Amino acid sequence: MLNNKSRNKMWIGVMLGGLGGIVTSHNLVCQAAAASNECPSILRSQNLSTSEVAPSAVRGLDVAVDENPFFQPSSLPFGAPDFSKITEAHFRPAFEKGMAEQMTEMQAIADSSEAPTFVNTIEAMERSGEVLTRVQRVFFNLSSAHSSPEIQKIQVELSPKLAAHSDNILLNRKLFARVQSLWEQKDQLALDSEQQRLLKDTYERFVRAGAQLTEEQQIRVRAINERASSLSTEYQNNLLAITKERSVLVDDESLLQGMSPDQIAAAAQQAKARGQAGKWLLTITNTTRQPILASLQNRELRQRVWEASAYRGLGRDGGIDNRAIVLELANLRAEKAKILGYTNHAAYALEQSMAKDPAAAIKMLADMVPAVVQKATEESTAIAELMQADGIDDQVQPWDWEYYAEKVRQRKYDLDDAQVRQYFLLDNVLKNGVFYTMNRLFGVEFKERFDIPVYHEDVRVFDVIDADGTAIGLFYADYFERETKRGGAWMSSFVGQSGLLGSKPVIVNVMNIPKPAEGAPALISFDHASTMFHEMGHAVHGLFSDVKYPSLAGTSVPRDFVEFPSTFQEDFAIHPEVLKNYAKHHTTGEVLPAALLEKMVAAKTFNQGYDTLEYLSSALLDLEWHSLSPNEIPADMEQFEAEVLQRRGVYLNAVPPRYKTAFFAHVWPGGYSASYYAYMWSEVLAADSFAWVRDTKGLSRESGDRFRSTVLSRGGSVDPMEQYRNFIGREPKVDGLLIRRGLK
């Protein structure tokens, strides 16, 4: 998943990008909307305590702002942020200075007496906002990965200001007149292909923001943007608070039967950290489904955990309520789309996507529903039989599915998840799996360094070295969950690549792997291992970027293309050569036995009816919410959600949506509104291209270099479908996806 605040169109003011989540069998978001939608014990990147490394997170506002580290470029390698100097006291002044400087720069462009040229207008805008870019990248990364009450407070204050700043640029009539002049004479400007792409994107960005609207319409759009920004921030902050609010406290260890000793120890450690020593705390992940349900034998506790997850954000028992936020955001988005001349927000959001319009996205999802529902129903029947054998005379409930599905999986494949974990030590997965694959495909090496200050002691930093010995950039790995981090898994960046600015990328992968008890090995699930490969796919999309203009760099591509490189990379997690190199028993060093590997590979298609149906339900919910006109916004959020699921034929009591509306981070605070379908669209591309690579050049530099040159290095400088055709020589086919998910 791409972090909502990490894309490269920095001069817009409010960054609108974001990657996150994975929609196969993983109980993670690769998160959208910046949120998802939809991850060994890690050594610290520097031998400092948390208070020394991240004073912004632990010491509050006790540091003077005399020398603000955002006011000038960082002196660290690649311009990496110096977290030994950054405090929360620096953010407000840096944002204020950054916005003021950029507006001065933009106004100078608008007021120029020189005739507009590509250099004095488009390139000049690309160079603007240096201070704002630096502070935004750090601040919004921390707001997701290591937040605090003060950071949340600042975000609430800044969100409407940043929205207004963006509007002040994109609704500046004199500035737009210069852009429009260049657009109208584009055929006479002798621009290269990247410049043509940038001019097109810039012109469309102004138009889609409302540059051609009347004064009255622009005033209303400004008001909508400011209000929507505030609501999105409130929703996002609520999600962080809800994770803590809905955790399940257990005071009887016997209720935890089925959990491993390491899991129980970690739960005790979590409770102790909350001031509940002698008890056990089960934390809630970002999806409706909770991984711990596969282990818990006690049905009543399973129900407590599931309900804590599924009913969050509804104000139950006096808790946090997101319903009013959702309804107002849906209305504001619908109204804005109408003002801009679109039927609804979905039509607006998908105009520049590969799908082009909501009908194409809905058709892709709807075509899969009959087969997926049939598969899920068959899976439910098998689960019901096991429940009856246990003496449970009841319908299959959502809190039963994970537990009994695991039993079915063990019976069918004789696969013990606890046994599998012994072969997946986090550090082995990272170094001998993920990094090894990057080396085999692209010739790059990752070398850990300990001289770069980080924002939390769990974060590690690596130099990324190309095959010819040149430095590509930096890679940060932040894998363990904590209360200051939102749920899911995502990629983001502290510095973006740009030939124009002479900058190299500084990329971060963030996940939420449960941290082991002190002294215990960090053994992870195979799902988490696969997600590490997935997020590295996003990372190399940023690291290998090789374009001139920052607005086109790295992951600045349509939503339904951005998950393609990551999902493609994910499949290498089960490549025989790769598995043999990293899947080794953490104590004996024994390579994962062939028989166990065969079971794992076969089991990957297990439960795909459930996995696919819960995804389809969420994707259709997203599209339905954003296909409403202003006068169609419902009064009851839950009733609308139920009606959509029934009407679309995806309602199955035991298989709820992966994300329900009240905690759908991808689409309400994040950048995946009307675009959660993109994961499935991208998976079609990924499965098709992986099959092509497997059947041609395999795990080789030839395959990797071709992918790098045609896709990973191109960012948004080339049309996505053209990139795909350049890679495998044809348009995509769906067969690979159906096989990948065990549906064919």
N, C-alpha and C positions, 0 to 999 in steps of 0.2 A: 504494500500500500504506500501511496505517496502522501506525505504530510501535506495537509491543506495549505500550509503557509510556506511551502518550500519551492514553488516554481520560480522561474527566472524573469518574469515580466516585472522587473523591480520598479520601473518608473511609474507604474500604475498607482503606487501608494499602498493599497491593501493587496497583498499577494493572494492570488486566487487559486493557486495550485493545490496539490496534495496527493500522495500515494498510500495506500495502506492495504491491506487485506487479502485474504486468500479465501477462495470460495470452493475449494475441493473439500476434503474430509476434515480440514483443520478447524479446531474450535478457536480460531483466532480471526481477527480482522486484519486485513493487511492494510483498514480503517480507514474508514472513510470518513469520508468527508472528514476527512481528517479524522476523522474519525474515524472502519472499519474496519466499517465494515467492514467483518468480515471479517510469542510467539517466542561443568568442571569447576568448577569454581572459577569464576572470572577474576583474574588478578586486576588490581587497580592500575590505572594508566600512569599513576605517579604515586610515590610513597608518601602521601599526605593524608591527614584526616579529612573528613567531610568539611569540617569548619574551615580548614585551610584551603581546600580546593574550591569549595563553592560557597563563599561567604554570602552570596546573594540569597542562597536558600536557607541559611541557618542563622545569620546574624542580623538580618533586618537592615535598618537604615542607619547604622552607626558609622558609616564611612563617608568622608567628605567627598564632594564632587569637584574638587579643584581641578583635577586632571581626569577628565572623562575618557575612558579607553575607547569609546566609540567615535570620538572626534577626529581621530587620525587612524590610518591603517595599522593593523596589528603588526608588531615586529616579529611575531612567531612565524615559523615556516608555513608557506602557502597562505599567509594571512589568517591563520586559525585564530579564533577568539581566545584571549588570555583570561581564562576563568580565575586566575589568581588575583586579578585586578578588578574584575567586574562585580559590582554589587547592585542590589535592587535600586539604590539611590541614583544610579547612572541612567536608568531607562527613561524616565520622564524627560529629563533635559535633552537626552540624545534624540528622542522622538520629536520633541519640539524644534530643536535645531535642524534635524534632518528634514522635517516637513517644510520649514521656513526656507531652508537653502534650496530645496528642490523646486518650490514654487517660484523662487527668484530666478532659477535657471530656466524653468518652463516659460515664465513670463518674458524673459529676455529673448527666447526663441520666437514667441508669439509676436513680440514688438519689433523684431528685427526689420530694418529698412531694406535689407538685401532680399532679392528674389529667392523664394524657397528652392533649396537643392536637397538632395538626399543627405548630404553631409551636414549642412547647417540646420537641418530640421530632424530627420529621422535618426541619424547617428548622434546628433546632439541630445536628443531625448534618451537614447540608450546610455549615454554617459552620465546622465543626471542622477541625483539622489544617492550619492556615495555614502553619506552618514546614515541616511534612512535605511538603506540596504543592509548595512552592517548591523544596526540595532534590531531591525525586524527579524533577521535570520536567527539571531541569538535569542531574542525574547520569545518568539513563537515556538522555537524548539523547546525552550525551557517550559513554556506554558503547557506543553503536551508531555514532556519527558520528566520534568522535575519542577513541578509547580509549587506554589506557596500561597498563603492568604494574600500577601502583598502583591505578588505577580497577578493573581486573579483580580485584585482591586484595580491594579494599573490597567489590566486588559479591559475591564468594564469601562473605565474612563476613556481609554484610547480608541476603542472600537468605533464609536460614532465619529471621532475626530479623523480617523484614518479613512473612513468611508467618505467623509466630506472632502478630505484631501484628494482622494481619487476622483471624485466628481469635479473638483476645481480644475483638474487637469483635463479630464475627458469631455467636460462640458464647456471648455474654454473655446468660444467661437473663433477667435483670432487664430488660435493654435490649430484648430480643426481646418480652418480655411487653407492654411499652408499644407497640411497633410492632403486635403482634398485636391489642391492644385497639383501636387505631385502625382496623385492617383490618376487624375484625368490626363496627364501627359506621360504616363508610365511607359508607353510604347516608344517614346522618343528619348528616354533617359539613359539608354545603354547600360542597364543594371545587370549584374550577374544574377544567377538563379537564387542565391541566398538573399540578396538585396530585394529581388522581386517578391520573394516570400514574406520578407519582413514588412515591406511596404503594404502588401495586401493585408497582412495581419493587423498592422497598425491602423490602417483605414477602417477595417471592419470593427476593430475594438472601439474606436470612437463612435461609429454609427450604432453599434449594439449598446453602447452606454447611453445613447440619447443625444448625440451631438446635433442631429437634424431636427430635434423636437422644438416646439414652440417654447417661449420663455415660461409660460404657465405650466406646461408639461414637465419641463426640466426642474422646476421648483418642486413639483410633486415627486419626481423620481429621486431627487436629493433627499427628501424627507423619508421616502421608502427605504432608501439605502442606509441611512443613518439608523432608522428604527430596526431594520432587519439585522444590521450588524450588532446592535445591542442585544437583540433577542438571541441571536446565534451564540454570542459570548455567554449569555446567561444559561442557555441550554448546555453548552460545553462545560461550564463550571458546575452546573448541577450534576452532570454525569460523573464528574470526579468525586463530588460529595456523596452521590448515591452509592458508589462502590463501597464506601465506608459504612454508610447508613444501612445497607442491605446485607452486610456480612452476617453470617449465622454463627452465633456463639453456642458452643456445646459444653455442658458441664459434667457429662458422664462419658468417660472414655469408651465404655462398652458399646455406645452407639456408633462408634467409628469403625466397628468391625468391617473388615474388607479393605481398609486402607493399609498401605504398607507402613512399616515402622518409620521410614524416612518421612512419609507424608504426615504421619501423626506428629512426629517431632517438629516438623515445619509448622503445623497448625498450632502446636503449643507455643512455639516461638512467636508466631503472629499474635496470639492472645496475650502473651506476656508483654509484647510491644505496645499493646492497647491498654495495659494496666490490669489485665485479667489473668494473672499468673495462676496456674493450676487448672486452667480451662483450655479449650481448643477453639480456634477461630477458622471458619471456612469462608474464604473470600470469594467474591462473585466476579467472574470474568465478563467480558463485554457482550457476549452472545446470550441468547435465550437459553440455549443448551449449556450445561455446566459439566466439564470433564470429570469432576469428582463423582458424579452420579453413576459412572461406570463401576465404581468400587464400593460404594456404600450399600451394605446389606440391609440396613434398617429402612423400611419403606416410609415410615413417618418422617424420618430425617431427610430422606430423598425429597419428599414432598415439600418440606420446609425450605430446602435449598432451591428447588425449582421455582417455587412461588416467590421466594425472595428475588429471584432473577426476573421472572416473567411479569411480575406486577410492579416492578420499579417504575418510578416516574409518574405514578398515577395518584399520588397523594394519599395512599392508604395508610391508616394508622397515624395520620398527621405527618406523613413523610413528604418528601419533595415531589412537587407536581409539575410535570412538563406539558400538560394538555393545553393549557391556554396559550403557551408559547407556540406549540405546533400549529394551532388553528390560526393564530395571527400571522405566523410566517407563511403558511400556505396562502393566506389571503393576500399578503403583501406581494408575494412572488407572482401570483396570478394577476394582480392589478398592474404591476410593473410590465409584465409581458404584454398585457392588453394595450397599455400606453405606447409600447414600442412597436405595436402592430402585429403581434403574434397571437395565435389562438389561445395559447396557454404557456405556462412556464416550460413544460416539456419540449414544446416546439422551439422555444427560444434556446433552451439549453443544448438541444441536440443538433442545431443547425450546422455547427462546425464539426460534428462528430463523424465517424465512419458510417454510422447508421443513417445519419442525415435527418431522420424524423422519427417521432415516437412510434408510429405504426410499424416501422421495420423492426424496432427493438421489441415491441410487444409481440409481433408475429414470431420472432425467433424464440421467445420464451413460451408463448402459447403452443407452438408446434411440439414442444417437448412435454407438455403437461400430461396427456393421456398415458404415454409410456412410463413416465416418472411416477404418477399416481398408482398405476398398476403395480410397479415395482415396490413402492412403499407399502401398499396394501398386502402384498405377499410377505414382505418383511414383518409386518404387524401380525400376521397370522402365525408365523413361527414364534414370535415373542409371546403371543397369547397362550400358545401350547405350553411353553415353559412356565408361565405364570400359573397355569392350571395345575401343572405338575407340582408346583410349590404350594398348592392349596389356596391360591388367590382367585376367588370367583368374582372377577371384576373386569371391566374393559381395560384395555391397555391405556395407561395414562402417560402424559409426557415425562413424568418423573420415573416411570418404569423403563422407558425405552433404552436409555443408555446402559442401565444395569443388565437387562436381559439381552440386549443386542450383543453385549460383551460375552455373555454366556453362549449365545448362538455362535458368535465368532469363534470362541474357544472350542466349541463342539465341532463346528464345521471345519476349522483349520487347525485345531489343536494348538492354538497360539496364545501364549501367556504374555500379557503386556509387561508384567513385572520382569519376566525373563528377558524380553526384548530390550528393555531399558538398560540392562547390564552391559549391552554392547554399544550404547550411545552416550558416551561421556562428552559433555559439551565441548571441552577443549579439543578432543579428537575430531568431533564433527566439524568444528570451525577450521582447524589447521589442516587435518588430513582428509577432510571431505570438501568443504566449501572452497578453501584456498587452493587445495590440490586441483580441483576442477577448473578454477580460474587459470591456473598455471598451464594445465593441459590444453585448454581451449585458446587462451590468449597469450600465454608466455609470461604473465605477470607474476610478481612475488609480493607477499605481504610481510613486512618486517616490523615487529612490535617495537615501539619506542616509549620511553618513560619520562621524557623531558617536556611533554606537552601538558599543561594544566587542564583538568577536566572538571565537569560540573557535578560529578558524583563519583565516589570512590570505586563503583562497579564498572565504570566506563574504561575501555581500553582503546588505545590509538595505534594505528599501523601506517607506516609508509607504504605506498603502492608503487612498485618499481616495474617499469615496462621491460619487455624482452631485450631491448637494446641498452638497458641500464639507466635510462632517463627516468626522472621522477614524474609520476602522473598526478599524484595528489595525496590526500590523507583519508583514511577510513576509520571511523569511530564505531565501536561495537558496544551497545548498551542493552544487555539481554535480560536482566533480572527484573521481576515485578517489584513495585513498591507503591506505597500509598500516594506518593506525589506524582505518579505517572498514570495517564489515562490508559484504558484498556486497549488491547490490540497489538498489532505489529506494523511498522511503517519505516519508510526511508525518508530522509530529509537532507538538507545541506546547510552548512555554515558559510560556505563560499561556493559560488557557481563558476563554471568554466566560461571564459570569453576571450577570444583572440583580440577583440577590440580593446578590452580592458587589461589584457595581459594576465588574467587570473586563472589559476588552476583549481580544480574542485576539492572541497573538503566535505565529505559525505558521512552521514551517520545512519546506522540501522538500529532501530529500537524494537524490542520485543517485551513480552511479559511472561517469561519462564519462571515458574515458582522457584524461589531461592532455597537451596537445601539448608538443613539445620547446620549450625557451625560444626565444621570438621567432617561433614558428610560429603561424598562425591556428588558432583552435579550431573546426575544421570537424567536424561531427558527422553521424552517420548519420540517415536519416529515422526509423528506429526510436527513436533517442534523442530526436529532436524530438517524436515522438508521445508518448513517455513523459513529457516535460516538460509537455505538455498534460494527460496523465492525472494526474500528481501535483498539478497546479494544480487539477484537479477536486476532489481531496481537500482542498486548501488552502482553497478557497472554501467548502467544507462547514464548515470551522472558522471562517473569517473572517466568514461571513454568519450565523452562529448568532445567534439572537435569542430566547433563552429565559431564564427566571428562575433555574432551578436548575442548578448545575454538573453534577450527575449526568446531566442530560438534554441537555447542550449539544453542539453540533457533531457529531462522528462517533460519539457514544454511541448507536449503532444496531446491529441484528444484523449479523453477518458477511456474510450473503448479501444485504445491502442496502447496506453501506458502500462496496462497489466500484461501485455504480451511478452515483453522480454523477461519479466519476473516469473511468469508461469512457465515459460519455456525453460528457464534455468532450473526450476523446481524439479523437473523430471529427471535431471541428472542425479538426484538424491538416490535413485534406485538403479542407476547404471551399474552393471556388475563390476566393472573395473573400479569405479569410485567407491562403491560399498565395500569392496574388499580392502580398500586402503584406509577407511575410517571406522567401519563398524567392527570394533574389536572389544573383547571383554575387558572391562576396566581394571580387573585385577590379574587375570591370567594372560592377557594379550591375545587370546584365541580369536581368530577371525570368525565372524558370524557364520555358523555352519550352513552348508548349502541347503539342507532340509529346512532350516528355520527361514532362510532367505526365500525359498520357494513359497513357504506359507505366507510370509510377509507380502510378497508380490501378489499372490493370489488374493490375499485379504484386502488389498488396496481397493478392490472393486466392491468389497462388502459394505452393506448399509448405504449404498449409493442412492437408493430410492429416497431414503430419509435425507441424506446430505443434499441431494439435488432439489428435493421438494421444499425444504426449509429455505434454500436460497431463492428458488423461483417465487415463493410466497413474498419474500422481502422485496425482490426486484419488481414484482408486479405492484406491490403496495406503493413503492416509490413512484413508479410511473403513473399510477392512478391518482395519487395525491397531487402530482404536478401536472396532471391533464385537466384539472378543474379550472373553470372560469371563476371570476370573483363572486358571482352570485350562486355558485354551486358549492362553496365551502360549507361542510356540514357543521352542525352545532355539537355533535357528539363524536369525538375522536374514535372511541372504542367501537361504537356502532358502525361507523364507516369502515373501519378496519375489518370487522367481521363480515360486512356486506361484500366487500371486495373479494375476500378469500372465497366466499361461497360462489359469487358470480363468475369468478375466474376458474372455478373448479379445482382449487388447490387446498380447500379446507379438509383437514384430517385432524381430529382432536388431538391425537398423540404426536402430531408433527407440526408444531407451531412455527411461525416465521423465524428465521435465523435472528432477525432484529425486529422487534415490535416498534411501533411508531414512537412510543414514549422514550425509547433509548436507542434510536436509529442515528448514531453519530455520523455516519457517512453522509446523510442527506439533510439534516437540520442545521447543525453548526458547520458542516463540512461542504466540500466542493463537489460531492457526487450527487447532488440533487437531480433527479430524473436520469441518473447515470449509473445507478448501482448495477444495472444490467450489464455494464461494461466488463465485469469480471467474466461473465459467460462468453461474451463476444470475444474477448481477448483469449479466453481458453480455447476457442475454436482455432484461432491463429496459432496458439502455442502448441496444441496437440498435433495439428497438421504439420507444422514446421519441424517439430521434434521427430515425428515419424519420418519425415523426409531426410533429416540429418542422420537418423539411425540407419536408414536404408542406403545412404550414400557414403558420406565421409566419416561418420561416427564421431567419437570423442577425439578430436584432432585439432591441431592448429589450423588446418585448412578450413574446417567447419567454423571454428571460432573467429578466425580472421575475416571470413566472409560475412559472418553475422555482425562483427564489429564494424566493418567498413560500410555495410549497406544499411544497418539499423542503429546500432548502439552509438555510433559517432555522429549521426545525422541530426539528432534532436528533432526540432520542428522545421528544419530547413528544407525538407522534402516531404511531399504528400505521403501520408501513412501507407495507403494502398500501393503506391509506387515503391516505397521502401520494401514492402512485403514481396512484391513481384521481383524486385531486384535481388532479394535474398534467395527465394526458391524457384523463381522463374515462372510463376503462375499465380492465379487467384486461389484463395483458400478453399478447402473442402471440409465438410463437417464430420466425415467418417472417423477421423482421429479422435474427436471429442467423445463420440458415442462409445468408442472402444475404450478410451481412457477412463470413462465413468462406468464401464461395465453394462452399458445400456444396449450394446450391440455385440 
